């Protein structure tokens, strides 16, 4: 734990009244073989991204329908503003959740945030005006944003180190499974032969709530992170949780688990102050914070720009009927889903730095070519979507790696807050502004202006690639405690 321990030693942790604990729980978690127990944890927690993908794609697909006089009669600018409200809500939810998660544990918070999401999406289905629609989208965003920090920290702390990269990418990439589902659903709900136009879009949001309710039942099977418990004066509970996990994995694999030989020393505290967490993130780990924010900002700009507005591009520039937009979004989502799954194992073998920089850079180059072709009028709805599929095959892995980076390179006691801050700052800079910008660009009916927006997104992706080369952390195969030693391991 040389690197992580040296950095942690520079952080002053006030003396704890609790006894010093030598624990082997991190080593015991990392030596577990992969089993259906881990798969269940991934499904129960990772379904958050499916919900987010469902939300974003349904909104992108029904955008043209919401402009109809028989629905909410929204303008392009209002659709962009509603998308920004969702993103702003996600920023606030992430920050609040990040603080609560590090203070009160992962399990409590990912229940609360899911309930907020359910309330927001149900209210969205009942919207009656632009103001109500935007307000309810904001509430939905609070729930989804809160999920990111609680769920990402829980997944990284429960998954063995040798699988962490590919699993994290697959989980974050599952957003696109939700996006594909949303696209497929939109084809049905926007078809006037199936549902009246004024009702179909409401059904789309209600379906998201139904899926969310089912997740509540799955999450009762997810334990609290033993890593978090042992550093917060709950060593007995941590041991019981660890023994339960080991028994389940041993039963599922029919294997005797090897002994864990590595131990770390921690000075548990019931609460680690916000000041201590922020000093760690923006003091000792300042370079890592810059890296996380840059990666998050660049991917957020691209994705929020494209997926909140692509339905408008298809209808305005290619005259695709609104009821058919979902088919194009479905195709686009397929490329995004395949990227993290196909490329994920390489992040654990070739390594984080090469793969993260490479996927960001290749996405940027492909996007520049596509922007030039779009401006020249050389693309059709089909070829434009095919180009996006190729771009997002690599960009989706890059975007998922931004979340992986933020979730694994900070100390345990501040992990959720670090994820939240990176997400909040990156999304505020990139994600909340891009839908407004592209809503205005598309509203101008100028292909040249829209392509300039795409070129800007490509430039940001290149900046992300360069930042990863300079500041990236080679975290592949390493335990979380060796990447960044817990704050509680220093006195």
MIMARNU-995295 format. One line per field, with one value per residue (C-alpha): residue number from 1; residue in three letters; x, y, z. Coordinates in nm, 2 decimals. Example, Ala and Ser with C-alpha at 12.3 -4.5 7.8 and 13.67 -1.06 7.14 Angstrom:
BEGIN
num <- [1, 2] .
residu <- [ALA, SER] .
u <- [1.23, 1.37] .
v <- [-0.45, -0.11] .
w <- [0.78, 0.71] .
//
This chain:
BEGIN
num <- [1, 2, 3, 4, 5, 6, 7, 8, 9, 10, 11, 12, 13, 14, 15, 16, 17, 18, 19, 20, 21, 22, 23, 24, 25, 26, 27, 28, 29, 30, 31, 32, 33, 34, 35, 36, 37, 38, 39, 40, 41, 42, 43, 44, 45, 46, 47, 48, 49, 50, 51, 52, 53, 54, 55, 56, 57, 58, 59, 60, 61, 62, 63, 64, 65, 66, 67, 68, 69, 70, 71, 72, 73, 74, 75, 76, 77, 78, 79, 80, 81, 82, 83, 84, 85, 86, 87, 88, 89, 90, 91, 92, 93, 94, 95, 96, 97, 98, 99, 100, 101, 102, 103, 104, 105, 106, 107, 108, 109, 110, 111, 112, 113, 114, 115, 116, 117, 118, 119, 120, 121, 122, 123, 124, 125, 126, 127, 128, 129, 130, 131, 132, 133, 134, 135, 136, 137, 138, 139, 140, 141, 142, 143, 144, 145, 146, 147, 148, 149, 150, 151, 152, 153, 154, 155, 156, 157, 158, 159, 160, 161, 162, 163, 164, 165, 166, 167, 168, 169, 170, 171, 172, 173, 174, 175, 176, 177, 178, 179, 180, 181, 182, 183, 184, 185, 186, 187, 188, 189, 190, 191, 192, 193, 194, 195, 196, 197, 198, 199, 200, 201, 202, 203, 204, 205, 206, 207, 208, 209, 210, 211, 212, 213, 214, 215, 216, 217, 218, 219, 220, 221, 222, 223, 224, 225, 226, 227, 228, 229, 230, 231, 232, 233, 234, 235, 236, 237, 238, 239, 240, 241, 242, 243, 244, 245, 246, 247, 248, 249, 250, 251, 252, 253, 254, 255, 256, 257, 258, 259, 260, 261, 262, 263, 264, 265, 266, 267, 268, 269, 270, 271, 272, 273, 274, 275, 276, 277, 278, 279, 280, 281, 282, 283, 284, 285, 286, 287, 288, 289, 290, 291, 292, 293, 294, 295, 296, 297, 298, 299, 300, 301, 302, 303, 304, 305, 306, 307, 308, 309, 310, 311, 312, 313, 314, 315, 316, 317, 318, 319, 320, 321, 322, 323, 324, 325, 326, 327, 328, 329, 330, 331, 332, 333, 334, 335, 336, 337, 338, 339, 340, 341, 342, 343, 344, 345, 346, 347, 348, 349, 350, 351, 352, 353, 354, 355, 356, 357, 358, 359, 360, 361, 362, 363, 364, 365, 366, 367, 368, 369, 370, 371, 372, 373, 374, 375, 376, 377, 378, 379, 380, 381, 382, 383, 384, 385, 386, 387, 388, 389, 390, 391, 392, 393, 394, 395, 396, 397, 398, 399, 400, 401, 402, 403, 404, 405, 406, 407, 408, 409, 410, 411, 412, 413, 414, 415, 416, 417, 418, 419, 420, 421, 422, 423, 424, 425, 426, 427, 428, 429, 430, 431, 432, 433, 434, 435, 436, 437, 438, 439, 440, 441, 442, 443, 444, 445, 446, 447, 448, 449, 450, 451, 452, 453, 454, 455, 456, 457, 458, 459, 460, 461, 462, 463, 464, 465, 466, 467, 468, 469, 470, 471, 472, 473, 474, 475, 476, 477, 478, 479, 480, 481, 482, 483, 484, 485, 486, 487, 488, 489, 490, 491] .
residu <- [UNK, UNK, UNK, UNK, UNK, UNK, UNK, UNK, UNK, UNK, UNK, UNK, UNK, UNK, UNK, UNK, UNK, UNK, UNK, UNK, UNK, UNK, UNK, UNK, UNK, UNK, UNK, UNK, UNK, UNK, UNK, UNK, UNK, UNK, UNK, UNK, UNK, UNK, UNK, UNK, UNK, UNK, UNK, UNK, UNK, UNK, UNK, UNK, UNK, UNK, UNK, UNK, UNK, UNK, UNK, UNK, UNK, UNK, UNK, UNK, UNK, UNK, UNK, UNK, UNK, UNK, UNK, UNK, UNK, UNK, UNK, UNK, UNK, UNK, UNK, UNK, UNK, UNK, UNK, UNK, UNK, UNK, UNK, UNK, UNK, UNK, UNK, UNK, UNK, UNK, UNK, UNK, UNK, UNK, UNK, UNK, UNK, UNK, UNK, UNK, UNK, UNK, UNK, UNK, UNK, UNK, UNK, UNK, UNK, UNK, UNK, UNK, UNK, UNK, UNK, UNK, UNK, UNK, UNK, UNK, UNK, UNK, UNK, UNK, UNK, UNK, UNK, UNK, UNK, UNK, UNK, UNK, UNK, UNK, UNK, UNK, UNK, UNK, UNK, UNK, UNK, UNK, UNK, UNK, UNK, UNK, UNK, UNK, UNK, UNK, UNK, UNK, UNK, UNK, UNK, UNK, UNK, UNK, UNK, UNK, UNK, UNK, UNK, UNK, UNK, UNK, UNK, UNK, UNK, UNK, UNK, UNK, UNK, UNK, UNK, UNK, UNK, UNK, UNK, UNK, UNK, UNK, UNK, UNK, UNK, UNK, UNK, UNK, UNK, UNK, UNK, UNK, UNK, UNK, UNK, UNK, UNK, UNK, UNK, UNK, UNK, UNK, UNK, UNK, UNK, UNK, UNK, UNK, UNK, UNK, UNK, UNK, UNK, UNK, UNK, UNK, UNK, UNK, UNK, UNK, UNK, UNK, UNK, UNK, UNK, UNK, UNK, UNK, UNK, UNK, UNK, UNK, UNK, UNK, UNK, UNK, UNK, UNK, UNK, UNK, UNK, UNK, UNK, UNK, UNK, UNK, UNK, UNK, UNK, UNK, UNK, UNK, UNK, UNK, UNK, UNK, UNK, UNK, UNK, UNK, UNK, UNK, UNK, UNK, UNK, UNK, UNK, UNK, UNK, UNK, UNK, UNK, UNK, UNK, UNK, UNK, UNK, UNK, UNK, UNK, UNK, UNK, UNK, UNK, UNK, UNK, UNK, UNK, UNK, UNK, UNK, UNK, UNK, UNK, UNK, UNK, UNK, UNK, UNK, UNK, UNK, UNK, UNK, UNK, UNK, UNK, UNK, UNK, UNK, UNK, UNK, UNK, UNK, UNK, UNK, UNK, UNK, UNK, UNK, UNK, UNK, UNK, UNK, UNK, UNK, UNK, UNK, UNK, UNK, UNK, UNK, UNK, UNK, UNK, UNK, UNK, UNK, UNK, UNK, UNK, UNK, UNK, UNK, UNK, UNK, UNK, UNK, UNK, UNK, UNK, UNK, UNK, UNK, UNK, UNK, UNK, UNK, UNK, UNK, UNK, UNK, UNK, UNK, UNK, UNK, UNK, UNK, UNK, UNK, UNK, UNK, UNK, UNK, UNK, UNK, UNK, UNK, UNK, UNK, UNK, UNK, UNK, UNK, UNK, UNK, UNK, UNK, UNK, UNK, UNK, UNK, UNK, UNK, UNK, UNK, UNK, UNK, UNK, UNK, UNK, UNK, UNK, UNK, UNK, UNK, UNK, UNK, UNK, UNK, UNK, UNK, UNK, UNK, UNK, UNK, UNK, UNK, UNK, UNK, UNK, UNK, UNK, UNK, UNK, UNK, UNK, UNK, UNK, UNK, UNK, UNK, UNK, UNK, UNK, UNK, UNK, UNK, UNK, UNK, UNK, UNK, UNK, UNK, UNK, UNK, UNK, UNK, UNK, UNK, UNK, UNK, UNK, UNK, UNK, UNK, UNK, UNK, UNK, UNK, UNK, UNK, UNK, UNK, UNK, UNK, UNK, UNK, UNK, UNK, UNK, UNK, UNK, UNK, UNK, UNK, UNK, UNK, UNK, UNK, UNK, UNK, UNK, UNK, UNK, UNK, UNK, UNK, UNK, UNK, UNK, UNK] .
u <- [0.00, 0.29, 0.15, -0.19, -0.04, 0.21, -0.06, -0.29, -0.01, -0.02, -0.38, -0.42, -0.70, -0.79, -0.74, -1.03, -1.17, -1.22, -0.96, -0.73, -0.85, -0.65, -0.89, -0.86, -1.21, -1.08, -0.85, -1.14, -1.37, -1.11, -1.02, -1.38, -1.44, -1.70, -2.04, -2.41, -2.41, -2.20, -2.43, -2.73, -2.56, -2.47, -2.83, -2.99, -2.76, -2.68, -3.05, -3.02, -2.85, -3.12, -3.37, -3.17, -3.13, -3.50, -3.57, -3.33, -3.44, -3.81, -3.77, -3.55, -3.80, -4.12, -3.97, -4.14, -4.47, -4.45, -4.44, -4.78, -5.07, -5.27, -5.00, -4.79, -4.71, -4.35, -4.10, -3.75, -3.60, -3.85, -3.75, -3.39, -3.47, -3.66, -3.36, -3.14, -3.38, -3.34, -2.96, -2.96, -3.17, -2.93, -2.64, -2.81, -2.92, -2.56, -2.41, -2.66, -2.65, -2.27, -2.24, -2.52, -2.37, -2.03, -2.19, -2.48, -2.38, -2.45, -2.76, -2.98, -2.92, -2.97, -3.32, -3.40, -3.28, -3.48, -3.80, -3.73, -3.69, -4.02, -4.20, -4.05, -4.13, -4.49, -4.54, -4.39, -4.66, -4.92, -4.76, -5.00, -4.77, -4.41, -4.35, -4.49, -4.30, -3.97, -4.03, -4.11, -3.81, -3.60, -3.73, -3.67, -3.31, -3.26, -3.33, -3.12, -2.83, -2.84, -2.82, -2.49, -2.28, -2.45, -2.46, -2.11, -1.94, -2.13, -2.05, -1.67, -1.65, -1.82, -1.67, -1.33, -1.04, -0.96, -1.31, -1.38, -1.30, -1.51, -1.80, -1.80, -1.80, -2.07, -2.29, -2.25, -2.30, -2.63, -2.77, -2.79, -3.00, -3.25, -3.20, -3.28, -3.59, -3.70, -3.66, -3.86, -4.13, -4.15, -4.23, -4.54, -4.65, -4.61, -4.80, -5.15, -5.30, -5.20, -5.25, -5.38, -5.10, -5.20, -5.19, -4.89, -4.61, -4.76, -4.76, -4.39, -4.31, -4.54, -4.36, -4.04, -4.21, -4.32, -3.97, -3.84, -4.09, -3.96, -3.60, -3.71, -3.77, -3.43, -3.23, -3.33, -3.08, -2.79, -2.58, -2.41, -2.05, -1.83, -1.55, -1.77, -1.89, -1.55, -1.42, -1.73, -1.72, -1.94, -1.67, -1.91, -2.17, -1.89, -1.77, -2.12, -2.19, -1.86, -1.92, -2.27, -2.12, -1.85, -2.10, -2.32, -2.03, -1.89, -2.23, -2.29, -1.95, -1.91, -1.56, -1.36, -1.24, -0.87, -0.75, -0.69, -0.34, -0.33, -0.45, -0.48, -0.49, -0.78, -0.88, -1.26, -1.47, -1.85, -1.83, -1.55, -1.61, -1.68, -1.38, -1.15, -1.31, -1.28, -0.91, -0.84, -1.01, -0.88, -0.55, -0.36, -0.58, -0.61, -0.47, -0.71, -1.00, -0.90, -0.88, -1.23, -1.39, -1.24, -1.34, -1.69, -1.74, -1.63, -1.85, -2.15, -2.13, -2.14, -2.41, -2.65, -2.61, -2.69, -2.95, -3.17, -3.20, -3.14, -3.51, -3.53, -3.23, -3.41, -3.74, -3.60, -3.31, -3.42, -3.80, -3.84, -4.19, -4.21, -4.35, -4.04, -3.78, -3.76, -3.64, -3.33, -3.27, -3.30, -3.02, -2.81, -2.85, -2.73, -2.39, -2.36, -2.45, -2.20, -1.90, -1.85, -1.93, -1.68, -1.41, -1.45, -1.21, -0.93, -0.95, -0.84, -0.57, -0.43, -0.49, -0.69, -0.47, -0.42, -0.79, -0.94, -0.72, -0.76, -1.14, -1.18, -0.94, -1.09, -1.44, -1.32, -1.17, -1.48, -1.70, -1.50, -1.55, -1.92, -1.96, -1.79, -2.02, -2.33, -2.24, -2.19, -2.52, -2.37, -2.56, -2.91, -3.10, -2.97, -2.60, -2.61, -2.74, -2.48, -2.20, -2.33, -2.33, -1.96, -1.88, -2.07, -1.92, -1.60, -1.75, -1.98, -1.67, -1.50, -1.80, -1.83, -1.46, -1.52, -1.75, -1.51, -1.22, -1.41, -1.53, -1.19, -0.92, -1.03, -1.02, -1.31, -1.44, -1.49, -1.56, -1.93, -1.87, -1.59, -1.81, -2.08, -1.85, -1.70, -2.04, -2.19, -1.91, -1.87, -2.24, -2.29, -2.01, -2.10, -2.43, -2.66, -2.54, -2.53, -2.90, -2.97, -2.70, -2.80, -3.17, -3.08, -2.85, -3.12, -3.38, -3.18, -3.23, -2.86, -2.67, -2.34, -2.42, -2.52, -2.20, -2.00, -2.15, -2.04, -1.69, -1.68, -1.78, -1.49, -1.24, -1.35, -1.31, -0.95, -0.88, -1.01, -0.77, -0.48, -0.57, -0.59, -0.25, -0.10, -0.29, -0.44, -0.40, -0.30, -0.56, -0.61, -0.60, -0.52, -0.72, -0.91, -0.69, -0.37, -0.50, -0.60, -0.55, -0.85, -0.83, -0.88, -0.56, -0.36, -0.32] .
v <- [0.00, 0.23, 0.49, 0.51, 0.50, 0.78, 1.01, 0.93, 1.00, 1.36, 1.39, 1.47, 1.26, 1.36, 1.10, 0.85, 0.74, 0.40, 0.12, 0.07, -0.22, -0.45, -0.59, -0.83, -0.74, -0.57, -0.87, -1.11, -0.92, -0.91, -1.28, -1.39, -1.58, -1.44, -1.59, -1.55, -1.35, -1.08, -1.09, -1.03, -0.73, -0.59, -0.63, -0.48, -0.18, -0.13, -0.11, 0.26, 0.32, 0.13, 0.37, 0.67, 0.54, 0.48, 0.83, 1.01, 0.82, 0.85, 1.22, 1.24, 1.03, 1.21, 1.56, 1.62, 1.48, 1.73, 2.01, 1.92, 2.15, 1.85, 1.77, 2.02, 2.24, 2.30, 2.49, 2.35, 2.59, 2.47, 2.11, 2.20, 2.39, 2.09, 1.87, 2.11, 2.11, 1.73, 1.76, 2.04, 1.82, 1.54, 1.77, 1.87, 1.51, 1.38, 1.63, 1.57, 1.20, 1.19, 1.36, 1.14, 0.82, 0.87, 0.98, 0.72, 0.43, 0.32, 0.10, 0.36, 0.63, 0.41, 0.33, 0.70, 0.81, 0.55, 0.66, 1.02, 0.90, 0.72, 1.03, 1.24, 1.01, 0.95, 1.33, 1.38, 1.16, 1.40, 1.72, 1.98, 2.26, 2.35, 2.47, 2.15, 1.93, 2.11, 2.10, 1.73, 1.65, 1.83, 1.61, 1.30, 1.42, 1.46, 1.09, 0.97, 1.20, 1.07, 0.71, 0.77, 0.83, 0.58, 0.30, 0.35, 0.35, 0.03, -0.16, -0.08, -0.18, -0.51, -0.63, -0.81, -0.59, -0.81, -0.77, -0.41, -0.24, -0.45, -0.48, -0.10, -0.03, -0.29, -0.15, 0.21, 0.09, -0.07, 0.28, 0.19, -0.12, 0.12, 0.35, 0.07, -0.02, 0.34, 0.36, 0.05, 0.16, 0.50, 0.33, 0.19, 0.47, 0.73, 0.53, 0.69, 0.35, 0.21, 0.51, 0.86, 1.11, 1.30, 0.98, 0.79, 1.01, 0.98, 0.61, 0.61, 0.78, 0.56, 0.26, 0.39, 0.41, 0.05, -0.06, 0.15, -0.02, -0.36, -0.25, -0.17, -0.54, -0.64, -0.40, -0.56, -0.84, -0.59, -0.57, -0.26, -0.23, -0.41, -0.17, 0.13, -0.05, -0.13, 0.23, 0.37, 0.19, -0.10, -0.37, -0.64, -0.58, -0.57, -0.91, -1.06, -0.91, -1.04, -1.39, -1.39, -1.29, -1.56, -1.83, -1.73, -1.72, -2.05, -2.22, -2.07, -2.18, -2.51, -2.40, -2.36, -2.00, -1.94, -1.76, -1.38, -1.29, -0.91, -0.68, -0.30, -0.09, 0.16, 0.41, 0.40, 0.71, 0.74, 1.05, 1.19, 1.56, 1.73, 1.95, 1.64, 1.49, 1.81, 1.86, 1.51, 1.56, 1.91, 1.89, 1.57, 1.42, 1.75, 1.61, 1.32, 1.55, 1.75, 1.43, 1.31, 1.65, 1.68, 1.33, 1.38, 1.72, 1.61, 1.30, 1.48, 1.76, 1.50, 1.28, 1.54, 1.73, 1.43, 1.23, 1.51, 1.66, 1.38, 1.34, 1.71, 1.66, 1.37, 1.55, 1.89, 1.80, 1.46, 1.49, 1.16, 1.12, 1.16, 0.81, 0.66, 0.85, 0.56, 0.32, 0.54, 0.58, 0.20, 0.15, 0.42, 0.26, -0.08, 0.07, 0.23, -0.09, -0.30, -0.07, -0.11, -0.49, -0.56, -0.32, -0.36, -0.65, -0.45, -0.19, -0.47, -0.61, -0.34, -0.09, 0.21, 0.49, 0.35, 0.25, 0.56, 0.79, 0.58, 0.56, 0.94, 1.02, 0.78, 0.91, 1.26, 1.19, 1.00, 1.28, 1.55, 1.35, 1.31, 1.68, 1.78, 1.54, 1.67, 2.03, 1.94, 1.77, 1.43, 1.23, 1.08, 0.98, 0.63, 0.72, 0.98, 0.72, 0.46, 0.72, 0.78, 0.41, 0.39, 0.69, 0.58, 0.23, 0.39, 0.70, 0.49, 0.30, 0.63, 0.78, 0.48, 0.50, 0.85, 0.71, 0.42, 0.67, 0.89, 0.58, 0.41, 0.67, 0.83, 0.71, 0.51, 0.76, 1.02, 0.80, 0.88, 1.25, 1.24, 1.07, 1.33, 1.63, 1.50, 1.43, 1.76, 1.98, 1.79, 1.78, 2.15, 2.25, 2.01, 1.85, 2.13, 2.37, 2.14, 2.07, 2.45, 2.52, 2.24, 2.33, 2.68, 2.55, 2.31, 2.58, 2.79, 2.52, 2.56, 2.23, 2.43, 2.57, 2.22, 2.07, 2.34, 2.22, 1.87, 1.99, 2.16, 1.83, 1.66, 1.91, 1.85, 1.47, 1.53, 1.74, 1.45, 1.21, 1.44, 1.48, 1.10, 1.06, 1.31, 1.25, 0.90, 0.64, 0.28, 0.12, -0.21, -0.52, -0.31, -0.31, 0.01, 0.05, 0.04, 0.30, 0.54, 0.43, 0.50, 0.83, 0.62, 0.43, 0.75, 0.92] .
w <- [0.00, -0.05, -0.28, -0.11, 0.24, 0.17, 0.05, 0.34, 0.58, 0.48, 0.60, 0.97, 1.13, 1.48, 1.74, 1.78, 2.11, 1.96, 1.98, 1.69, 1.47, 1.25, 0.99, 0.70, 0.56, 0.24, 0.16, 0.23, -0.01, -0.29, -0.27, -0.32, -0.65, -0.88, -0.81, -0.85, -0.53, -0.70, -1.00, -0.78, -0.62, -0.96, -1.08, -0.77, -0.77, -1.13, -1.24, -1.15, -1.48, -1.66, -1.50, -1.61, -1.96, -1.98, -1.86, -2.09, -2.40, -2.34, -2.30, -2.62, -2.81, -2.70, -2.74, -3.08, -2.93, -2.64, -2.89, -3.02, -2.94, -2.80, -2.54, -2.35, -2.65, -2.56, -2.77, -2.85, -2.60, -2.33, -2.40, -2.35, -2.03, -1.89, -1.98, -1.79, -1.49, -1.48, -1.48, -1.22, -0.99, -1.04, -0.94, -0.62, -0.55, -0.60, -0.36, -0.08, -0.13, -0.14, 0.20, 0.35, 0.20, 0.36, 0.69, 0.72, 0.50, 0.14, 0.21, 0.37, 0.11, -0.20, -0.06, -0.01, -0.35, -0.52, -0.34, -0.45, -0.81, -0.79, -0.67, -0.94, -1.23, -1.12, -1.09, -1.43, -1.58, -1.44, -1.57, -1.71, -1.82, -1.89, -1.53, -1.38, -1.62, -1.55, -1.17, -1.17, -1.40, -1.14, -0.86, -1.08, -1.14, -0.76, -0.72, -1.01, -0.91, -0.56, -0.68, -0.86, -0.55, -0.32, -0.57, -0.73, -0.40, -0.29, -0.60, -0.59, -0.23, -0.28, -0.61, -0.60, -0.73, -1.03, -1.17, -1.07, -1.40, -1.63, -1.38, -1.32, -1.69, -1.76, -1.48, -1.59, -1.95, -1.86, -1.90, -2.26, -2.19, -2.03, -2.33, -2.57, -2.36, -2.36, -2.74, -2.79, -2.55, -2.73, -3.06, -2.90, -2.68, -2.96, -3.21, -3.23, -3.34, -3.00, -2.76, -2.80, -2.83, -2.52, -2.32, -2.46, -2.33, -1.98, -2.00, -2.08, -1.75, -1.55, -1.68, -1.53, -1.19, -1.22, -1.29, -0.99, -0.75, -0.85, -0.76, -0.40, -0.35, -0.50, -0.29, 0.04, -0.05, -0.08, 0.24, 0.38, 0.27, 0.53, 0.44, 0.54, 0.86, 0.99, 0.96, 1.13, 1.47, 1.36, 1.34, 1.48, 1.22, 0.95, 1.06, 1.06, 0.71, 0.58, 0.72, 0.56, 0.22, 0.24, 0.33, 0.04, -0.21, -0.08, -0.12, -0.46, -0.59, -0.39, -0.31, 0.01, 0.03, 0.07, 0.38, 0.36, 0.48, 0.44, 0.72, 0.75, 1.06, 1.10, 1.37, 1.33, 1.39, 1.39, 1.17, 0.95, 0.93, 0.60, 0.63, 0.65, 0.35, 0.14, 0.25, 0.12, -0.21, -0.29, -0.10, -0.11, -0.39, -0.58, -0.91, -0.89, -0.83, -1.14, -1.34, -1.23, -1.30, -1.65, -1.75, -1.61, -1.77, -2.12, -2.13, -1.98, -2.25, -2.53, -2.39, -2.27, -2.59, -2.81, -2.62, -2.50, -2.85, -3.11, -3.16, -3.27, -3.51, -3.67, -3.71, -3.81, -4.04, -4.17, -4.14, -3.95, -3.82, -3.44, -3.40, -3.57, -3.36, -3.11, -3.37, -3.44, -3.07, -3.02, -3.28, -3.12, -2.78, -2.91, -3.00, -2.66, -2.48, -2.67, -2.61, -2.23, -2.25, -2.53, -2.42, -2.04, -1.98, -2.15, -1.88, -1.63, -1.86, -2.09, -1.81, -1.71, -1.85, -2.20, -2.24, -2.10, -2.30, -2.61, -2.60, -2.54, -2.83, -3.08, -3.00, -3.06, -3.40, -3.52, -3.40, -3.60, -3.92, -3.85, -3.77, -4.10, -4.30, -4.12, -4.20, -4.57, -4.59, -4.67, -4.42, -4.41, -4.10, -4.15, -4.20, -3.92, -3.68, -3.81, -3.75, -3.39, -3.33, -3.41, -3.21, -2.91, -2.92, -2.79, -2.62, -2.40, -2.26, -2.21, -2.03, -1.80, -1.72, -1.59, -1.32, -1.26, -1.21, -0.96, -0.76, -0.71, -0.67, -0.34, 0.03, 0.15, 0.39, 0.12, -0.18, -0.22, -0.18, -0.43, -0.68, -0.61, -0.64, -0.97, -1.11, -0.98, -1.11, -1.44, -1.50, -1.41, -1.65, -1.93, -1.88, -1.78, -2.04, -2.34, -2.38, -2.37, -2.62, -2.86, -2.82, -2.94, -3.22, -3.35, -3.33, -3.57, -3.84, -3.93, -3.99, -3.98, -3.63, -3.50, -3.64, -3.47, -3.14, -3.23, -3.30, -2.96, -2.80, -2.99, -2.86, -2.50, -2.56, -2.68, -2.36, -2.15, -2.33, -2.27, -1.90, -1.85, -2.00, -1.77, -1.45, -1.48, -1.21, -1.29, -1.07, -1.26, -1.03, -0.72, -0.40, -0.32, -0.01, -0.21, -0.46, -0.18, 0.18, 0.41, 0.60, 0.92, 0.86, 0.93, 1.26] .
//
